[in-house]
Amino acid sequence: MTNTPTVPFDTLTLEVPKSDRAFLRTIARKMGWTMKSNRRKMSAYERSLEDERNGRINHYASSEDFFKKMGI
């Protein structure tokens, strides 16, 4: 039985723009690294809370104003 030397590994966390993710994955594959995504999908409720925090909601005085805005 041969003992194979163990190589120490480091675990890193990076924040990478989505546009660069494919490039990073290609480099990782060529280097023999393992990439894991720890991102989970947000629920519709969580997305709506984020929209509110970031000011991506509209307020209307009445339903008539809303329908006018929608062109109905």
Chimera marker file (.cmm) of the C-alpha trace (Angstrom):
<marker_set name="trace">
<marker id="1" x="0.000" y="0.000" z="0.000" r="1" g="1" b="0" radius="0.5"/>
<marker id="2" x="1.457" y="3.347" z="-1.037" r="1" g="1" b="0" radius="0.5"/>
<marker id="3" x="0.848" y="6.499" z="0.851" r="1" g="1" b="0" radius="0.5"/>
<marker id="4" x="-0.097" y="9.354" z="-1.409" r="1" g="1" b="0" radius="0.5"/>
<marker id="5" x="0.927" y="12.746" z="-0.126" r="1" g="1" b="0" radius="0.5"/>
<marker id="6" x="-1.972" y="14.952" z="0.820" r="1" g="1" b="0" radius="0.5"/>
<marker id="7" x="-2.015" y="18.409" z="-0.629" r="1" g="1" b="0" radius="0.5"/>
<marker id="8" x="-3.384" y="21.119" z="1.644" r="1" g="1" b="0" radius="0.5"/>
<marker id="9" x="-6.373" y="22.952" z="0.221" r="1" g="1" b="0" radius="0.5"/>
<marker id="10" x="-7.615" y="26.465" z="0.860" r="1" g="1" b="0" radius="0.5"/>
<marker id="11" x="-11.246" y="27.412" z="0.528" r="1" g="1" b="0" radius="0.5"/>
<marker id="12" x="-11.831" y="30.912" z="-0.799" r="1" g="1" b="0" radius="0.5"/>
<marker id="13" x="-14.937" y="32.998" z="-1.272" r="1" g="1" b="0" radius="0.5"/>
<marker id="14" x="-15.002" y="35.424" z="-4.197" r="1" g="1" b="0" radius="0.5"/>
<marker id="15" x="-17.622" y="37.860" z="-5.349" r="1" g="1" b="0" radius="0.5"/>
<marker id="16" x="-17.483" y="37.769" z="-9.134" r="1" g="1" b="0" radius="0.5"/>
<marker id="17" x="-19.704" y="39.599" z="-11.627" r="1" g="1" b="0" radius="0.5"/>
<marker id="18" x="-21.969" y="37.250" z="-13.557" r="1" g="1" b="0" radius="0.5"/>
<marker id="19" x="-20.329" y="38.355" z="-16.800" r="1" g="1" b="0" radius="0.5"/>
<marker id="20" x="-16.936" y="36.999" z="-15.625" r="1" g="1" b="0" radius="0.5"/>
<marker id="21" x="-18.225" y="33.733" z="-14.201" r="1" g="1" b="0" radius="0.5"/>
<marker id="22" x="-17.742" y="31.658" z="-17.368" r="1" g="1" b="0" radius="0.5"/>
<marker id="23" x="-14.163" y="32.920" z="-17.711" r="1" g="1" b="0" radius="0.5"/>
<marker id="24" x="-13.386" y="32.053" z="-14.087" r="1" g="1" b="0" radius="0.5"/>
<marker id="25" x="-14.936" y="28.598" z="-14.512" r="1" g="1" b="0" radius="0.5"/>
<marker id="26" x="-12.726" y="27.975" z="-17.576" r="1" g="1" b="0" radius="0.5"/>
<marker id="27" x="-9.590" y="28.954" z="-15.673" r="1" g="1" b="0" radius="0.5"/>
<marker id="28" x="-10.578" y="26.803" z="-12.691" r="1" g="1" b="0" radius="0.5"/>
<marker id="29" x="-11.102" y="23.773" z="-14.938" r="1" g="1" b="0" radius="0.5"/>
<marker id="30" x="-7.711" y="24.230" z="-16.608" r="1" g="1" b="0" radius="0.5"/>
<marker id="31" x="-5.985" y="24.538" z="-13.227" r="1" g="1" b="0" radius="0.5"/>
<marker id="32" x="-7.750" y="21.451" z="-11.873" r="1" g="1" b="0" radius="0.5"/>
<marker id="33" x="-9.641" y="23.431" z="-9.234" r="1" g="1" b="0" radius="0.5"/>
<marker id="34" x="-13.137" y="22.754" z="-7.985" r="1" g="1" b="0" radius="0.5"/>
<marker id="35" x="-15.758" y="25.490" z="-8.136" r="1" g="1" b="0" radius="0.5"/>
<marker id="36" x="-18.916" y="25.396" z="-6.077" r="1" g="1" b="0" radius="0.5"/>
<marker id="37" x="-21.675" y="27.944" z="-6.046" r="1" g="1" b="0" radius="0.5"/>
<marker id="38" x="-23.218" y="28.617" z="-2.667" r="1" g="1" b="0" radius="0.5"/>
<marker id="39" x="-25.860" y="30.924" z="-4.023" r="1" g="1" b="0" radius="0.5"/>
<marker id="40" x="-29.452" y="29.944" z="-3.558" r="1" g="1" b="0" radius="0.5"/>
<marker id="41" x="-32.448" y="31.297" z="-5.389" r="1" g="1" b="0" radius="0.5"/>
<marker id="42" x="-34.413" y="33.949" z="-3.589" r="1" g="1" b="0" radius="0.5"/>
<marker id="43" x="-38.115" y="33.424" z="-3.102" r="1" g="1" b="0" radius="0.5"/>
<marker id="44" x="-40.595" y="35.802" z="-4.693" r="1" g="1" b="0" radius="0.5"/>
<marker id="45" x="-41.176" y="37.341" z="-1.268" r="1" g="1" b="0" radius="0.5"/>
<marker id="46" x="-37.433" y="37.944" z="-0.748" r="1" g="1" b="0" radius="0.5"/>
<marker id="47" x="-37.166" y="39.505" z="-4.224" r="1" g="1" b="0" radius="0.5"/>
<marker id="48" x="-40.093" y="41.826" z="-3.470" r="1" g="1" b="0" radius="0.5"/>
<marker id="49" x="-38.451" y="42.922" z="-0.196" r="1" g="1" b="0" radius="0.5"/>
<marker id="50" x="-35.231" y="43.626" z="-2.092" r="1" g="1" b="0" radius="0.5"/>
<marker id="51" x="-37.167" y="45.634" z="-4.682" r="1" g="1" b="0" radius="0.5"/>
<marker id="52" x="-38.659" y="47.712" z="-1.890" r="1" g="1" b="0" radius="0.5"/>
<marker id="53" x="-35.264" y="48.302" z="-0.254" r="1" g="1" b="0" radius="0.5"/>
<marker id="54" x="-33.798" y="49.421" z="-3.594" r="1" g="1" b="0" radius="0.5"/>
<marker id="55" x="-36.721" y="51.695" z="-4.488" r="1" g="1" b="0" radius="0.5"/>
<marker id="56" x="-37.962" y="49.656" z="-7.430" r="1" g="1" b="0" radius="0.5"/>
<marker id="57" x="-41.649" y="50.002" z="-6.564" r="1" g="1" b="0" radius="0.5"/>
<marker id="58" x="-44.314" y="52.430" z="-7.756" r="1" g="1" b="0" radius="0.5"/>
<marker id="59" x="-47.052" y="54.024" z="-5.686" r="1" g="1" b="0" radius="0.5"/>
<marker id="60" x="-50.403" y="55.053" z="-7.150" r="1" g="1" b="0" radius="0.5"/>
<marker id="61" x="-53.075" y="57.200" z="-5.522" r="1" g="1" b="0" radius="0.5"/>
<marker id="62" x="-55.847" y="54.940" z="-6.794" r="1" g="1" b="0" radius="0.5"/>
<marker id="63" x="-56.522" y="51.979" z="-9.024" r="1" g="1" b="0" radius="0.5"/>
<marker id="64" x="-57.727" y="54.435" z="-11.686" r="1" g="1" b="0" radius="0.5"/>
<marker id="65" x="-54.282" y="56.055" z="-11.738" r="1" g="1" b="0" radius="0.5"/>
<marker id="66" x="-52.706" y="52.630" z="-12.090" r="1" g="1" b="0" radius="0.5"/>
<marker id="67" x="-54.946" y="51.717" z="-15.030" r="1" g="1" b="0" radius="0.5"/>
<marker id="68" x="-54.192" y="55.062" z="-16.708" r="1" g="1" b="0" radius="0.5"/>
<marker id="69" x="-50.477" y="54.384" z="-16.353" r="1" g="1" b="0" radius="0.5"/>
<marker id="70" x="-50.950" y="50.921" z="-17.875" r="1" g="1" b="0" radius="0.5"/>
<marker id="71" x="-52.988" y="52.367" z="-20.761" r="1" g="1" b="0" radius="0.5"/>
<marker id="72" x="-56.119" y="50.423" z="-19.906" r="1" g="1" b="0" radius="0.5"/>
<link id1="1" id2="2" r="1" g="1" b="0" radius="0.2"/>
<link id1="2" id2="3" r="1" g="1" b="0" radius="0.2"/>
<link id1="3" id2="4" r="1" g="1" b="0" radius="0.2"/>
<link id1="4" id2="5" r="1" g="1" b="0" radius="0.2"/>
<link id1="5" id2="6" r="1" g="1" b="0" radius="0.2"/>
<link id1="6" id2="7" r="1" g="1" b="0" radius="0.2"/>
<link id1="7" id2="8" r="1" g="1" b="0" radius="0.2"/>
<link id1="8" id2="9" r="1" g="1" b="0" radius="0.2"/>
<link id1="9" id2="10" r="1" g="1" b="0" radius="0.2"/>
<link id1="10" id2="11" r="1" g="1" b="0" radius="0.2"/>
<link id1="11" id2="12" r="1" g="1" b="0" radius="0.2"/>
<link id1="12" id2="13" r="1" g="1" b="0" radius="0.2"/>
<link id1="13" id2="14" r="1" g="1" b="0" radius="0.2"/>
<link id1="14" id2="15" r="1" g="1" b="0" radius="0.2"/>
<link id1="15" id2="16" r="1" g="1" b="0" radius="0.2"/>
<link id1="16" id2="17" r="1" g="1" b="0" radius="0.2"/>
<link id1="17" id2="18" r="1" g="1" b="0" radius="0.2"/>
<link id1="18" id2="19" r="1" g="1" b="0" radius="0.2"/>
<link id1="19" id2="20" r="1" g="1" b="0" radius="0.2"/>
<link id1="20" id2="21" r="1" g="1" b="0" radius="0.2"/>
<link id1="21" id2="22" r="1" g="1" b="0" radius="0.2"/>
<link id1="22" id2="23" r="1" g="1" b="0" radius="0.2"/>
<link id1="23" id2="24" r="1" g="1" b="0" radius="0.2"/>
<link id1="24" id2="25" r="1" g="1" b="0" radius="0.2"/>
<link id1="25" id2="26" r="1" g="1" b="0" radius="0.2"/>
<link id1="26" id2="27" r="1" g="1" b="0" radius="0.2"/>
<link id1="27" id2="28" r="1" g="1" b="0" radius="0.2"/>
<link id1="28" id2="29" r="1" g="1" b="0" radius="0.2"/>
<link id1="29" id2="30" r="1" g="1" b="0" radius="0.2"/>
<link id1="30" id2="31" r="1" g="1" b="0" radius="0.2"/>
<link id1="31" id2="32" r="1" g="1" b="0" radius="0.2"/>
<link id1="32" id2="33" r="1" g="1" b="0" radius="0.2"/>
<link id1="33" id2="34" r="1" g="1" b="0" radius="0.2"/>
<link id1="34" id2="35" r="1" g="1" b="0" radius="0.2"/>
<link id1="35" id2="36" r="1" g="1" b="0" radius="0.2"/>
<link id1="36" id2="37" r="1" g="1" b="0" radius="0.2"/>
<link id1="37" id2="38" r="1" g="1" b="0" radius="0.2"/>
<link id1="38" id2="39" r="1" g="1" b="0" radius="0.2"/>
<link id1="39" id2="40" r="1" g="1" b="0" radius="0.2"/>
<link id1="40" id2="41" r="1" g="1" b="0" radius="0.2"/>
<link id1="41" id2="42" r="1" g="1" b="0" radius="0.2"/>
<link id1="42" id2="43" r="1" g="1" b="0" radius="0.2"/>
<link id1="43" id2="44" r="1" g="1" b="0" radius="0.2"/>
<link id1="44" id2="45" r="1" g="1" b="0" radius="0.2"/>
<link id1="45" id2="46" r="1" g="1" b="0" radius="0.2"/>
<link id1="46" id2="47" r="1" g="1" b="0" radius="0.2"/>
<link id1="47" id2="48" r="1" g="1" b="0" radius="0.2"/>
<link id1="48" id2="49" r="1" g="1" b="0" radius="0.2"/>
<link id1="49" id2="50" r="1" g="1" b="0" radius="0.2"/>
<link id1="50" id2="51" r="1" g="1" b="0" radius="0.2"/>
<link id1="51" id2="52" r="1" g="1" b="0" radius="0.2"/>
<link id1="52" id2="53" r="1" g="1" b="0" radius="0.2"/>
<link id1="53" id2="54" r="1" g="1" b="0" radius="0.2"/>
<link id1="54" id2="55" r="1" g="1" b="0" radius="0.2"/>
<link id1="55" id2="56" r="1" g="1" b="0" radius="0.2"/>
<link id1="56" id2="57" r="1" g="1" b="0" radius="0.2"/>
<link id1="57" id2="58" r="1" g="1" b="0" radius="0.2"/>
<link id1="58" id2="59" r="1" g="1" b="0" radius="0.2"/>
<link id1="59" id2="60" r="1" g="1" b="0" radius="0.2"/>
<link id1="60" id2="61" r="1" g="1" b="0" radius="0.2"/>
<link id1="61" id2="62" r="1" g="1" b="0" radius="0.2"/>
<link id1="62" id2="63" r="1" g="1" b="0" radius="0.2"/>
<link id1="63" id2="64" r="1" g="1" b="0" radius="0.2"/>
<link id1="64" id2="65" r="1" g="1" b="0" radius="0.2"/>
<link id1="65" id2="66" r="1" g="1" b="0" radius="0.2"/>
<link id1="66" id2="67" r="1" g="1" b="0" radius="0.2"/>
<link id1="67" id2="68" r="1" g="1" b="0" radius="0.2"/>
<link id1="68" id2="69" r="1" g="1" b="0" radius="0.2"/>
<link id1="69" id2="70" r="1" g="1" b="0" radius="0.2"/>
<link id1="70" id2="71" r="1" g="1" b="0" radius="0.2"/>
<link id1="71" id2="72" r="1" g="1" b="0" radius="0.2"/>
</marker_set>
